[in-house]
Amino acid sequence: MRFVAEPIARLIEEFNKLPGIGPKSAQRLTYHLLRNSDEEARALAEAIIVLKEKIKLCSLCFNNTDGDTCPVCQDAERDHSKICVVERPSDILPLEHTRKYNGVYHVLHGTINPAQGIGPEELKIKDLLARLQDGSVTEVIIATNPNVESETMAMYLQRIIAPLGIRVTRLARGLPFGAELEYADDLTLGQALENRQEF
């Protein structure tokens, strides 16, 4: 037996597919949109469409951007001699919120995971190495998540970058093992960034 109209059920189902949105939150969001004006609903729909049409990867760091390069890479005030390596574009925002880092980034778009068939070739590792060739980078900060796959990634990166004579550091412990950067609080993440360690 159907309790709600099909368009309502469909939107609840779509919201429920989003990370962190359970069935009850999906229902609340759907009914909230139903109560909103047509203009507000259209603005949300348009924002989603524009997001999907306009966002691409930065040609330097592979962060999300709507231009050729992202705002961080374009910023001449930032220290381009330091590159902070992260797994996903969503890892950059929490690091930026700490206000403790003024370098640039490199997004790998995943971690090495042989069980899922993901090796170094499937990630943006060659692009990172290309950025290190001109000698302008003095430090690479590995800011991967504290879990087994990310540890494997961090050790692999350290092995291939250290012979280039570039200082390789990592976020200090303090981030709980198994946690994700995106969910770390600003204070913990800021301290981990400030107290990064040599490999």
N, CA, C and O of each residue as an XYZ file, in Angstrom:
796
protein
N       0.842     -1.186      0.000
C       0.000      0.000      0.000
C       0.885      1.247      0.000
O       1.874      1.329      0.729
N       0.504      2.208     -0.833
C       1.270      3.445     -0.918
C       0.688      4.473      0.012
O      -0.524      4.690      0.021
N       1.553      5.127      0.817
C       1.090      6.127      1.772
C       1.301      7.545      1.282
O       0.639      8.469      1.756
N       2.218      7.733      0.334
C       2.514      9.079     -0.164
C       2.501      9.078     -1.680
O       2.635      8.036     -2.321
N       2.338     10.265     -2.235
C       2.361     10.413     -3.694
C       3.733     10.006     -4.224
O       4.741     10.150     -3.533
N       3.761      9.503     -5.443
C       5.003      8.997     -6.040
C       6.115     10.055     -6.080
O       7.255      9.716     -5.762
N       5.849     11.322     -6.454
C       6.927     12.318     -6.475
C       7.553     12.546     -5.087
O       8.754     12.789     -4.977
N       6.733     12.466     -4.040
C       7.259     12.625     -2.677
C       8.133     11.423     -2.330
O       9.242     11.584     -1.822
N       7.637     10.226     -2.604
C       8.403      9.013     -2.316
C       9.720      9.011     -3.080
O      10.751      8.597     -2.550
N       9.681      9.477     -4.332
C      10.912      9.492     -5.150
C      11.947     10.448     -4.563
O      13.129     10.109     -4.495
N      11.519     11.640     -4.138
C      12.474     12.601     -3.587
C      13.022     12.111     -2.249
O      14.208     12.282     -1.966
N      12.179     11.509     -1.433
C      12.654     10.921     -0.167
C      13.730      9.876     -0.471
O      14.773      9.836      0.183
N      13.468      9.048     -1.452
C      14.427      8.007     -1.833
C      15.753      8.617     -2.315
O      16.827      8.127     -1.965
N      15.674      9.678     -3.109
C      16.896     10.327     -3.615
C      17.684     10.981     -2.483
O      18.906     10.843     -2.432
N      17.011     11.690     -1.577
C      17.695     12.293     -0.435
C      18.354     11.222      0.437
O      19.451     11.423      0.959
N      17.677     10.090      0.586
C      18.176      9.003      1.432
C      19.478      8.409      0.888
O      20.216      7.767      1.635
N      19.770      8.613     -0.394
C      21.008      8.118     -0.999
C      22.212      8.991     -0.627
O      23.357      8.570     -0.795
N      21.961     10.198     -0.126
C      23.055     11.114      0.204
C      23.741     10.685      1.499
O      23.093     10.147      2.397
N      25.061     10.921      1.599
C      25.763     10.528      2.831
C      25.258     11.304      4.034
O      25.073     12.520      3.977
N      25.038     10.583      5.122
C      24.602     11.225      6.363
C      23.117     11.533      6.419
O      22.641     12.091      7.408
N      22.379     11.181      5.383
C      20.933     11.442      5.359
C      20.204     10.108      5.487
O      20.210      9.290      4.567
N      19.578      9.907      6.640
C      18.790      8.700      6.859
C      17.363      8.908      6.387
O      17.028      9.975      5.872
N      16.520      7.903      6.556
C      15.131      8.004      6.091
C      14.357      9.169      6.704
O      13.607      9.846      5.999
N      14.527      9.416      8.013
C      13.773     10.498      8.663
C      14.247     11.868      8.173
O      13.430     12.758      7.937
N      15.565     12.041      8.021
C      16.081     13.310      7.493
C      15.625     13.514      6.057
O      15.303     14.632      5.656
N      15.597     12.439      5.287
C      15.141     12.524      3.899
C      13.672     12.981      3.847
O      13.292     13.784      2.995
N      12.867     12.462      4.759
C      11.458     12.883      4.815
C      11.343     14.353      5.198
O      10.579     15.104      4.591
N      12.118     14.762      6.221
C      12.058     16.171      6.658
C      12.456     17.113      5.534
O      11.805     18.134      5.314
N      13.519     16.772      4.825
C      13.962     17.624      3.716
C      12.897     17.700      2.620
O      12.615     18.775      2.091
N      12.318     16.565      2.291
C      11.294     16.527      1.240
C      10.093     17.390      1.613
O       9.623     18.182      0.796
N       9.598     17.245      2.828
C       8.425     18.016      3.232
C       8.765     19.498      3.413
O       7.910     20.361      3.214
N      10.020     19.793      3.791
C      10.456     21.187      3.869
C      10.406     21.831      2.480
O       9.917     22.950      2.325
N      10.914     21.116      1.475
C      10.894     21.641      0.109
C       9.463     21.780     -0.412
O       9.152     22.709     -1.158
N       8.613     20.862     -0.020
C       7.215     20.917     -0.449
C       6.523     22.171      0.097
O       5.673     22.759     -0.571
N       6.896     22.574      1.321
C       6.317     23.781      1.928
C       6.922     25.067      1.359
O       6.283     26.119      1.398
N       8.152     24.991      0.830
C       8.817     26.189      0.298
C       8.142     26.685     -0.966
O       7.317     26.003     -1.574
N       8.521     27.898     -1.338
C       7.966     28.483     -2.563
C       8.552     27.793     -3.791
O       9.585     27.128     -3.715
N       7.876     27.964     -4.917
C       8.372     27.415     -6.180
C       9.749     27.990     -6.510
O      10.616     27.280     -7.019
N       9.946     29.283     -6.218
C      11.230     29.946     -6.520
C      12.376     29.305     -5.736
O      13.463     29.103     -6.276
N      12.133     28.986     -4.462
C      13.178     28.367     -3.648
C      13.503     26.960     -4.154
O      14.669     26.566     -4.185
N      12.492     26.217     -4.544
C      12.707     24.871     -5.079
C      13.491     24.936     -6.390
O      14.408     24.145     -6.612
N      13.122     25.891     -7.263
C      13.846     26.051     -8.528
C      15.295     26.474     -8.293
O      16.197     26.017     -8.995
N      15.522     27.352     -7.302
C      16.888     27.802     -7.000
C      17.755     26.620     -6.556
O      18.915     26.518     -6.957
N      17.201     25.734     -5.736
C      17.947     24.554     -5.298
C      18.230     23.638     -6.489
O      19.357     23.178     -6.667
N      17.209     23.376     -7.301
C      17.389     22.506     -8.467
C      18.432     23.093     -9.419
O      19.272     22.364     -9.948
N      18.380     24.398     -9.635
C      19.336     25.055    -10.529
C      20.754     24.986     -9.966
O      21.710     24.770    -10.711
N      20.890     25.170     -8.645
C      22.222     25.093     -8.024
C      22.833     23.706     -8.215
O      24.036     23.583     -8.443
N      22.014     22.670     -8.125
C      22.508     21.303     -8.314
C      22.923     21.083     -9.767
O      23.967     20.487    -10.030
N      22.113     21.560    -10.707
C      22.431     21.400    -12.130
C      23.705     22.159    -12.490
O      24.563     21.629    -13.194
N      23.832     23.394    -12.013
C      25.035     24.195    -12.295
C      26.261     23.531    -11.693
O      27.321     23.506    -12.318
N      26.132     22.991    -10.485
C      27.230     22.271     -9.845
C      27.737     21.151    -10.756
O      28.940     21.032    -10.987
N      26.828     20.341    -11.266
C      27.211     19.207    -12.096
C      27.753     19.647    -13.465
O      28.614     18.973    -14.030
N      27.259     20.762    -13.995
C      27.688     21.218    -15.319
C      29.006     21.978    -15.287
O      29.797     21.876    -16.225
N      29.260     22.743    -14.220
C      30.389     23.675    -14.231
C      31.628     23.207    -13.477
O      32.733     23.664    -13.770
N      31.466     22.309    -12.515
C      32.618     21.925    -11.696
C      33.461     20.891    -12.427
O      32.956     19.895    -12.945
N      34.776     21.164    -12.451
C      35.741     20.243    -13.050
C      36.962     20.197    -12.140
O      36.942     20.782    -11.057
N      38.018     19.517    -12.558
C      39.215     19.396    -11.736
C      40.236     20.455    -12.117
O      40.448     20.741    -13.295
N      40.865     21.031    -11.100
C      41.948     21.994    -11.294
C      43.059     21.317    -12.088
O      43.403     20.166    -11.821
N      43.616     22.022    -13.055
C      44.658     21.433    -13.899
C      45.985     21.249    -13.151
O      46.863     20.534    -13.634
N      46.144     21.881    -11.984
C      47.381     21.741    -11.210
C      47.244     20.758    -10.056
O      48.037     19.825     -9.929
N      46.229     20.971     -9.209
C      46.140     20.193     -7.963
C      45.011     19.167     -7.957
O      44.972     18.302     -7.081
N      44.097     19.247     -8.913
C      42.970     18.323     -9.044
C      41.895     18.523     -7.985
O      41.113     17.614     -7.706
N      41.857     19.725     -7.391
C      40.749     20.125     -6.536
C      39.566     20.444     -7.443
O      39.737     20.600     -8.652
N      38.380     20.540     -6.876
C      37.213     20.958     -7.642
C      37.290     22.453     -7.920
O      37.677     23.232     -7.050
N      36.921     22.851     -9.131
C      36.945     24.260     -9.490
C      35.972     24.515    -10.632
O      35.505     23.582    -11.284
N      35.671     25.792    -10.866
C      34.838     26.132    -12.022
C      35.658     26.841    -13.092
O      35.103     27.341    -14.070
N      36.982     26.888    -12.912
C      37.891     27.467    -13.901
C      38.967     26.462    -14.249
O      38.850     25.280    -13.924
N      40.024     26.929    -14.916
C      41.125     26.031    -15.255
C      41.895     25.631    -14.002
O      42.252     24.465    -13.829
N      42.150     26.616    -13.121
C      42.826     26.334    -11.854
C      41.941     26.805    -10.708
O      41.097     27.685    -10.877
N      42.148     26.205     -9.544
C      41.320     26.527     -8.383
C      41.813     27.811     -7.712
O      42.930     28.250     -7.987
N      41.011     28.420     -6.845
C      41.418     29.649     -6.160
C      42.700     29.502     -5.339
O      43.471     30.456     -5.238
N      42.943     28.335     -4.755
C      44.167     28.137     -3.962
C      45.388     28.202     -4.868
O      46.355     28.893     -4.545
N      45.365     27.502     -5.984
C      46.512     27.502     -6.904
C      46.740     28.882     -7.521
O      47.875     29.235     -7.843
N      45.680     29.658     -7.687
C      45.794     30.996     -8.270
C      46.341     32.024     -7.283
O      46.817     33.081     -7.697
N      46.282     31.733     -5.994
C      46.622     32.709     -4.958
C      48.141     32.877     -4.820
O      48.826     31.987     -4.317
N      48.653     34.009     -5.266
C      50.101     34.292     -5.211
C      50.586     34.491     -3.780
O      51.788     34.412     -3.526
N      49.680     34.747     -2.842
C      50.042     34.943     -1.438
C      50.341     33.626     -0.725
O      50.934     33.622      0.354
N      49.937     32.524     -1.317
C      50.159     31.225     -0.678
C      51.580     30.743     -0.946
O      52.208     31.137     -1.928
N      52.076     29.887     -0.061
C      53.423     29.337     -0.168
C      53.395     28.134     -1.108
O      53.004     27.037     -0.712
N      53.809     28.347     -2.346
C      53.765     27.287     -3.356
C      54.935     26.309     -3.223
O      55.053     25.373     -4.015
N      55.798     26.522     -2.225
C      56.895     25.573     -1.996
C      56.459     24.413     -1.100
O      57.216     23.463     -0.903
N      55.244     24.489     -0.560
C      54.693     23.422      0.280
C      53.435     22.865     -0.386
O      52.533     23.612     -0.769
N      53.395     21.550     -0.513
C      52.215     20.888     -1.071
C      51.665     19.922     -0.034
O      52.377     19.043      0.452
N      50.402     20.091      0.297
C      49.709     19.192      1.221
C      48.911     18.194      0.378
O      48.030     18.580     -0.390
N      49.227     16.923      0.530
C      48.590     15.871     -0.262
C      47.394     15.317      0.505
O      47.528     14.867      1.643
N      46.224     15.353     -0.129
C      44.995     14.835      0.479
C      44.364     13.799     -0.450
O      44.709     13.703     -1.628
N      43.436     13.032      0.107
C      42.794     11.974     -0.673
C      41.671     12.493     -1.561
O      41.521     12.059     -2.703
N      40.878     13.430     -1.025
C      39.689     13.905     -1.736
C      39.587     15.427     -1.654
O      40.137     16.029     -0.731
N      38.900     16.053     -2.594
C      38.700     17.505     -2.494
C      38.027     17.923     -1.185
O      38.305     19.006     -0.671
N      37.153     17.086     -0.644
C      36.449     17.429      0.596
C      37.386     17.493      1.800
O      36.999     18.020      2.843
N      38.611     16.969      1.683
C      39.582     17.044      2.773
C      40.231     18.423      2.880
O      40.814     18.749      3.915
N      40.139     19.226      1.842
C      40.781     20.546      1.844
C      40.063     21.514      2.782
O      40.715     22.252      3.521
N      38.747     21.520      2.763
C      37.983     22.477      3.581
C      38.314     22.400      5.067
O      38.550     23.441      5.679
N      38.342     21.210      5.676
C      38.679     21.187      7.104
C      40.093     21.694      7.383
O      40.324     22.333      8.409
N      41.039     21.419      6.488
C      42.399     21.924      6.673
C      42.422     23.448      6.558
O      43.125     24.118      7.315
N      41.670     23.984      5.632
C      41.593     25.440      5.470
C      40.933     26.110      6.678
O      41.312     27.219      7.056
N      39.958     25.449      7.276
C      39.270     26.024      8.442
C      40.187     26.183      9.645
O      39.907     26.984     10.537
N      41.290     25.420      9.679
C      42.215     25.552     10.812
C      42.981     26.878     10.762
O      43.448     27.356     11.796
N      43.113     27.468      9.589
C      43.892     28.701      9.360
C      45.354     28.533      9.778
O      46.013     29.508     10.137
N      45.858     27.307      9.731
C      47.242     27.011     10.124
C      48.122     26.695      8.925
O      49.333     26.537      9.077
N      47.544     26.602      7.751
C      48.296     26.189      6.564
C      48.112     27.200      5.450
O      46.989     27.601      5.141
N      49.228     27.615      4.843
C      49.169     28.612      3.782
C      49.838     28.119      2.500
O      50.167     28.918      1.623
N      50.038     26.809      2.389
C      50.616     26.267      1.172
C      49.526     25.908      0.180
O      48.400     26.398      0.264
N      49.882     25.037     -0.769
C      48.926     24.588     -1.783
C      48.638     23.100     -1.557
O      49.178     22.496     -0.630
N      47.801     22.521     -2.390
C      47.336     21.150     -2.199
C      47.582     20.296     -3.438
O      47.882     20.795     -4.522
N      47.443     18.999     -3.234
C      47.377     18.046     -4.341
C      46.381     16.963     -3.927
O      46.527     16.349     -2.870
N      45.376     16.733     -4.758
C      44.317     15.768     -4.451
C      44.564     14.478     -5.233
O      44.637     14.491     -6.461
N      44.692     13.378     -4.516
C      44.980     12.086     -5.138
C      43.741     11.411     -5.735
O      43.858     10.604     -6.657
N      42.577     11.734     -5.221
C      41.308     11.115     -5.639
C      41.257      9.631     -5.301
O      40.905      8.796     -6.134
N      41.622      9.323     -4.047
C      41.503      7.963     -3.547
C      42.758      7.516     -2.831
O      43.666      8.306     -2.571
N      42.789      6.234     -2.518
C      43.951      5.617     -1.877
C      44.268      4.312     -2.587
O      43.423      3.735     -3.270
N      45.495      3.861     -2.412
C      45.889      2.563     -2.954
C      45.087      1.492     -2.212
O      45.101      1.429     -0.982
N      44.396      0.662     -2.971
C      43.586     -0.393     -2.370
C      43.556     -1.588     -3.324
O      42.643     -1.710     -4.140
N      44.560     -2.473     -3.221
C      44.636     -3.608     -4.142
C      43.380     -4.473     -4.148
O      43.019     -5.030     -5.185
N      42.716     -4.593     -3.007
C      41.506     -5.422     -2.931
C      40.415     -4.900     -3.864
O      39.587     -5.670     -4.353
N      40.418     -3.580     -4.110
C      39.426     -2.983     -5.013
C      40.022     -2.679     -6.381
O      39.389     -2.032     -7.215
N      41.244     -3.152     -6.604
C      41.881     -2.944     -7.904
C      42.396     -1.528     -8.113
O      42.564     -1.097     -9.253
N      42.651     -0.795     -7.027
C      43.151      0.584     -7.143
C      44.629      0.599     -6.791
O      45.020      0.414     -5.638
N      45.432      0.825     -7.812
C      46.871      0.948     -7.620
C      47.300      2.393     -7.842
O      46.457      3.250     -8.107
N      48.591      2.676     -7.738
C      49.095      4.036     -7.931
C      48.714      4.639     -9.285
O      48.540      5.852     -9.401
N      48.584      3.790    -10.306
C      48.273      4.276    -11.656
C      46.877      4.890    -11.747
O      46.627      5.747    -12.595
N      45.970      4.456    -10.877
C      44.593      4.975    -10.914
C      44.449      6.297    -10.169
O      43.385      6.914    -10.210
N      45.487      6.730     -9.500
C      45.432      7.954     -8.691
C      46.272      9.047     -9.341
O      46.922      8.810    -10.359
N      46.260     10.229     -8.762
C      46.974     11.385     -9.333
C      48.412     11.477     -8.802
O      48.901     12.566     -8.504
N      49.082     10.322     -8.687
C      50.434     10.286     -8.146
C      51.458     10.758     -9.177
O      52.372     11.506     -8.831
N      51.324     10.337    -10.438
C      52.252     10.795    -11.488
C      52.196     12.315    -11.621
O      53.218     12.963    -11.846
N      50.998     12.877    -11.481
C      50.834     14.327    -11.579
C      51.529     15.026    -10.411
O      52.100     16.104    -10.578
N      51.478     14.410     -9.230
C      52.184     14.958     -8.071
C      53.686     14.957     -8.334
O      54.353     15.968     -8.111
N      54.216     13.848     -8.799
C      55.647     13.765     -9.085
C      56.060     14.788    -10.137
O      57.149     15.357    -10.053
N      55.206     15.026    -11.123
C      55.507     16.038    -12.148
C      55.619     17.429    -11.515
O      56.446     18.237    -11.939
N      54.799     17.708    -10.513
C      54.848     19.017     -9.836
C      56.136     19.196     -9.034
O      56.533     20.323     -8.738
N      56.782     18.094     -8.685
C      57.976     18.157     -7.851
C      59.265     18.275     -8.668
O      60.340     18.444     -8.093
N      59.176     18.190     -9.968
C      60.372     18.116    -10.813
C      61.158     19.416    -10.947
O      62.371     19.367    -11.156
N      60.517     20.567    -10.836
C      61.240     21.827    -11.102
C      62.064     22.338     -9.924
O      62.748     23.353    -10.047
N      62.008     21.647     -8.781
C      62.829     22.033     -7.638
C      62.265     23.142     -6.773
O      62.915     23.559     -5.814
N      61.075     23.630     -7.083
C      60.503     24.736     -6.299
C      59.802     24.264     -5.024
O      59.566     25.064     -4.119
N      59.470     22.983     -4.944
C      58.780     22.445     -3.773
C      59.815     21.951     -2.768
O      60.689     21.152     -3.104
N      59.707     22.436     -1.524
C      60.660     22.045     -0.472
C      60.059     21.072      0.539
O      60.791     20.388      1.254
N      58.717     21.005      0.602
C      58.074     20.113      1.567
C      56.773     19.565      1.009
O      55.977     20.292      0.416
N      56.573     18.268      1.210
C      55.301     17.619      0.898
C      54.741     17.117      2.217
O      55.377     16.324      2.911
N      53.540     17.585      2.561
C      52.855     17.183      3.785
C      51.808     16.140      3.399
O      50.896     16.423      2.622
N      51.945     14.960      3.935
C      50.981     13.906      3.629
C      49.862     13.963      4.663
O      50.072     13.687      5.844
N      48.679     14.324      4.198
C      47.513     14.505      5.069
C      46.432     13.507      4.690
O      45.289     13.873      4.417
N      46.821     12.239      4.680
C      45.850     11.197      4.365
C      45.115     10.795      5.641
O      45.565     11.088      6.749
N      43.998     10.131      5.473
C      43.192      9.707      6.611
C      43.913      8.627      7.414
O      44.661      7.831      6.847
N      43.693      8.592      8.736
C      44.361      7.590      9.566
C      43.639      6.236      9.536
O      42.881      5.899     10.445
N      43.893      5.475      8.473
C      43.370      4.109      8.372
C      44.378      3.263      7.594
O      45.376      3.794      7.106
N      44.140      1.990      7.474
C      45.125      1.071      6.896
C      45.459      1.429      5.448
O      46.636      1.501      5.094
N      44.453      1.654      4.607
C      44.702      1.971      3.202
C      45.501      3.262      3.065
O      46.412      3.354      2.242
N      45.155      4.257      3.876
C      45.831      5.550      3.811
C      47.258      5.462      4.329
O      48.141      6.170      3.843
N      47.491      4.591      5.320
C      48.858      4.375      5.809
C      49.715      3.770      4.708
O      50.871      4.156      4.531
N      49.149      2.826      3.972
C      49.860      2.221      2.847
C      50.205      3.298      1.824
O      51.319      3.341      1.302
N      49.242      4.160      1.547
C      49.451      5.262      0.604
C      50.558      6.187      1.095
O      51.441      6.562      0.324
N      50.516      6.558      2.376
C      51.500      7.481      2.940
C      52.908      6.902      2.837
O      53.845      7.608      2.466
N      53.059      5.630      3.161
C      54.385      4.993      3.086
C      54.880      4.933      1.640
O      56.061      5.151      1.373
N      53.974      4.639      0.719
C      54.336      4.598     -0.704
C      54.816      5.973     -1.168
O      55.843      6.085     -1.838
N      54.065      7.020     -0.808
C      54.448      8.379     -1.207
C      55.795      8.771     -0.615
O      56.629      9.369     -1.295
N      56.003      8.433      0.650
C      57.266      8.769      1.297
C      58.433      8.099      0.572
O      59.476      8.722      0.376
N      58.268      6.849      0.178
C      59.331      6.104     -0.511
C      59.677      6.705     -1.868
O      60.838      6.679     -2.276
N      58.682      7.248     -2.573
C      58.983      7.772     -3.915
C      59.375      9.253     -3.902
O      60.015      9.727     -4.840
N      58.998      9.989     -2.848
C      59.304     11.428     -2.800
C      60.626     11.715     -2.098
O      61.378     12.581     -2.544
N      60.924     11.012     -1.015
C      62.144     11.275     -0.237
C      63.424     11.241     -1.090
O      64.292     12.091     -0.889
N      63.578     10.300     -2.029
C      64.802     10.292     -2.846
C      64.978     11.557     -3.701
O      66.074     11.814     -4.199
N      63.918     12.341     -3.871
C      64.022     13.585     -4.650
C      64.652     14.711     -3.835
O      64.868     15.808     -4.351
N      64.952     14.438     -2.544
C      65.554     15.459     -1.691
C      64.547     16.452     -1.136
O      64.920     17.530     -0.675
N      63.282     16.091     -1.180
C      62.210     16.949     -0.675
C      61.807     16.457      0.711
O      61.646     15.257      0.933
N      61.648     17.391      1.636
C      61.216     17.042      2.989
C      59.793     16.473      2.927
O      58.895     17.081      2.344
N      59.605     15.303      3.534
C      58.280     14.667      3.568
C      57.832     14.616      5.021
O      58.489     14.006      5.865
N      56.685     15.275      5.307
C      56.121     15.266      6.647
C      54.711     14.708      6.574
O      54.145     14.525      5.497
N      54.168     14.446      7.742
C      52.787     13.968      7.792
C      52.091     14.621      8.964
O      52.746     15.146      9.864
N      50.786     14.594      8.964
C      50.038     15.143     10.086
C      50.408     14.385     11.347
O      50.571     13.165     11.327
N      50.537     15.115     12.442
C      50.852     14.482     13.724
C      49.704     13.592     14.155
O      48.557     13.801     13.759
N      50.015     12.616     14.954
C      48.951     11.785     15.524
C      48.124     12.663     16.454
O      48.571     13.726     16.884
N      46.987     12.234     16.740
C      46.028     13.057     17.457
C      44.693     12.916     16.744
O      43.626     13.063     17.338
N      44.787     12.627     15.448
C      43.595     12.246     14.718
C      43.354     10.777     15.035
O      44.274      9.972     14.888
N      42.176     10.402     15.457
C      41.942      9.002     15.809
C      42.067      8.098     14.592
O      41.602      8.440     13.504
N      42.696      6.943     14.781
C      42.853      5.984     13.702
C      41.474      5.531     13.235
O      40.610      5.205     14.050
N      41.276      5.513     11.940
C      39.994      5.098     11.377
C      39.039      6.254     11.132
O      37.981      6.065     10.530
N      39.406      7.480     11.601
C      38.541      8.651     11.403
C      38.801      9.258     10.028
O      39.792      8.926      9.377
N      37.920     10.140      9.592
C      38.071     10.815      8.311
C      38.323     12.293      8.564
O      37.716     12.891      9.453
N      39.235     12.891      7.767
C      39.588     14.308      7.922
C      38.351     15.203      7.869
O      38.238     16.169      8.623
N      37.457     14.881      7.000
C      36.286     15.707      6.761
C      35.441     15.880      8.027
O      34.703     16.858      8.149
N      35.547     14.927      8.976
C      34.730     14.985     10.179
C      35.515     15.404     11.424
O      34.946     15.477     12.513
N      36.816     15.682     11.274
C      37.635     16.093     12.422
C      37.290     17.528     12.805
O      36.981     18.351     11.944
N      37.346     17.825     14.122
C      37.079     19.200     14.545
C      38.289     20.076     14.226
O      39.406     19.576     14.086
N      38.058     21.391     14.113
C      39.096     22.340     13.694
C      40.309     22.325     14.623
O      41.443     22.389     14.150
N      40.089     22.243     15.933
C      41.188     22.289     16.898
C      42.098     21.073     16.747
O      43.317     21.219     16.661
N      41.515     19.879     16.715
C      42.308     18.652     16.572
C      43.069     18.662     15.259
O      44.253     18.325     15.222
N      42.399     19.045     14.186
C      43.033     19.061     12.878
C      44.117     20.125     12.809
O      45.173     19.894     12.220
N      43.870     21.283     13.401
C      44.870     22.349     13.425
C      46.124     21.930     14.166
O      47.234     22.214     13.717
N      45.960     21.255     15.300
C      47.115     20.787     16.071
C      47.866     19.705     15.304
O      49.097     19.681     15.315
N      47.151     18.822     14.648
C      47.803     17.776     13.866
C      48.614     18.385     12.721
O      49.698     17.902     12.396
N      48.084     19.443     12.115
C      48.791     20.109     11.020
C      50.026     20.837     11.539
O      51.096     20.748     10.937
N      49.886     21.557     12.650
C      51.017     22.299     13.220
C      52.118     21.366     13.687
O      53.296     21.695     13.550
N      51.764     20.205     14.238
C      52.738     19.273     14.814
C      53.067     18.136     13.868
O      53.379     17.029     14.306
N      52.997     18.404     12.568
C      53.314     17.353     11.610
C      54.742     16.866     11.831
O      55.589     17.582     12.363
N      54.982     15.630     11.408
C      56.247     14.959     11.724
C      56.980     14.555     10.458
O      56.385     14.356      9.398
N      58.302     14.440     10.608
C      59.088     13.841      9.523
C      58.705     12.385      9.420
O      58.354     11.759     10.420
N      58.767     11.840      8.220
C      58.501     10.417      8.042
C      59.650      9.632      8.603
O      59.636      8.402      8.560
